[in-house]
Every structure is written in structure tokens, then in C-alpha cells.
């Protein structure tokens, strides 16, 4: 787990995804549940989007056995759509298989994130299922576009 978070702090997506099993399932409030290369590409996209920006990840309370793990991590960055500062607090749980992460779930308060990212608009609608669905549609769309560009070499 330490390697995963150090790679994230370094924005080194390839080191991150090297920690993932080929049958990885990832889940969080923003992306929902994604699997395999799509989950790996999410980290590639996120790391690429933060290159040369003020981005920081601090991971603490990392606990790992041969079968599972957990960590608390905090991300500090600027939300590109609004220019607003984000401090997101995330709790992660992991299941391992063959020494690699096969299941990764990040949990955070989406309403708190939406208030930081969108200000008053997030305060008004950030708690609604409508917002959650719209955000997931947007993140999935961004991920599909990123994958398309990766596959075509654009």
C-alpha cells in the first residue's frame, strides 16, 4: 500500500497500476464501480491531469496483511472546472490476490467535496442523487475520452 500511495504522490500512474491485479475492481463516489483497464486508466487520467499543478497526497494509517488492507489519505488540489481548492479526506479498503490489489474501494463524503468544488451550487445540490448521477456520467465520459485518446495515440 505504501508503494501505491507514494506513486500517487509522485503522480506516477504506471507504478500505481503495477500494484493492481489484472482483475481489479475499483469503486468510489465519483466514478462508481469500474474494472480492469478502465480502473487503471482512471489513475493514468487523474495523474496526467495533475502534472505540473499544486497537487498533494498524504496517506496515513496504512495497514496491510497478505489478504487485505486499509488506509486514510487526503488529497489537496485545485478543481479544474471551477478553480476552487479541494481538501478531500478518503478512507480506502483493499483486498489482495496474488500479492496485488484486486478490490479497491475509496469512501469519502461527496456532499463535502461538492461544496468545496462547486461552492454554493454544491451546497444546494451536492447531496442529491441527481448530482451523484450527473457527476458519475461526467467522470465516465472523461475516462472514455481519455481511453479513446490513449488507444488512438492522440
N, C-alpha and C positions, 0 to 999 in steps of 0.2 A: 504494500500500500504506500509506503514511503516513496518508493520509486515513481509510482503513478503521480502522486501529488508534487514531487519535485519536478517531474517532467512537465506537469501543468504549469507550475510556477515559472518554468523556463520557456513555456509556450512551445514545447517540443511534442507535437501530436504523435509522431511516429514512436517515440519512447512510451507514450501513454498507451497507444493501441497495442503495443507489443505486450502489455500486461493483460490484454483481453484474450479470452478464449475465442475461437472462430465462431462458436455458437452463442456469443454474448447476447444478453437481453439487458437493455438499459431502460430506466424509467425515471421521469421527473415531471413536475407540474407543467413545465413549459413545452416539452416535446412529447409528453405522453410516453407510450411504450414503443421502443424501436429495437431492432435486432440486427445482428451480423454486421456487414459492411456499413449499413446505414448508421448504426451506433458508432462505429469507428469514424465514419466521415463527419459525424456531428462534432467530435473533438477536433478533427482536422479543420473544419469550418470555424469553430469557435477560436481556436488558437490563431488561425490565419487572420481572423477579424480583429484580433487584439495586438498584432505585431506593431511595434513602434508606437504604442499607446501606453498610457499610465494604467497598467493592469497589475494586480497583485492577488496572489492566492496564499492564504495561510492555513495550513492543515494542522490540527491538534487532536489529541485523544485517539490516536491511531492504534487500533488493537487488531491483531490478526492471528488466526490459527491456520491449520492446514485446510480447514473446510469453510471458514467464514471470516469476515472482518467488518469493522465499522470505523468511521472517522467523523470528525466535525471539521468542516472547512468554511472559510469565509472568503468571499471574492469582493474585491474593490475595483470598480471600473466605471467608465462613463457609458451610459446607454446611448448608442449612436443615433437613434431616431429622434431623441429629444435633447441630447447633450447634458442630461441630468446625471448626477453622481449616484452610484449604486454601492451599497454595502449589503451583500446578501449573505445570510447565515444558513448553512446547509448541513444536514446530517445525512451521512451515507451509510448504507449497509451493502455488504458484498457476500456472495457465495463463490467458492472457488472449486475448480475441477482441473485436474492435471497441472496444478500449480499456477493456474491463470484464473482471472476473474470471469465467471460465466454469467453472473447476475449482479447487476449494479443498480441500486435504487437511491436516488437523491431526493430528499424531502426538504422543502422549505415553504415558508408562508407566502403564497402567491399574492395575497392581498397586500402584505407589507412591501413586496417587490413592486407591485403595480403602482403603489403610492409614490415610491421613490422614482420609478421610471417615468410615470405619466403625470405626477403631481395631482392636481385637483380632479382631473378626469379619472385617474386611477383610484382616487378616494371614492368617487361616485360609483364606478362600475367594476372596479378590480375584484370584488368579491363574487360577482355574478357568474353563473355557468356560461352566459353569453360571452363574457370576456375570456374565460378559460378556453372555450372552443375557438374563439377568434385568434387568440394567441397561438394555440396549437396549430391551427391552419396556417398561420403566418410562418411559424418556425419550420413546419414541414415543407412549405413552399420554398423557403430559403434553402433548406437542406437539399431538396430535389434539384434546385437550380445549381447549387454548389456541385452536386454529384454529376450533373449534366456537363458542367464546365470541366470537371476532372476527367470525365470519360472522353470528351472531345478535344482536350488539350488546350482549351481557350484560356 
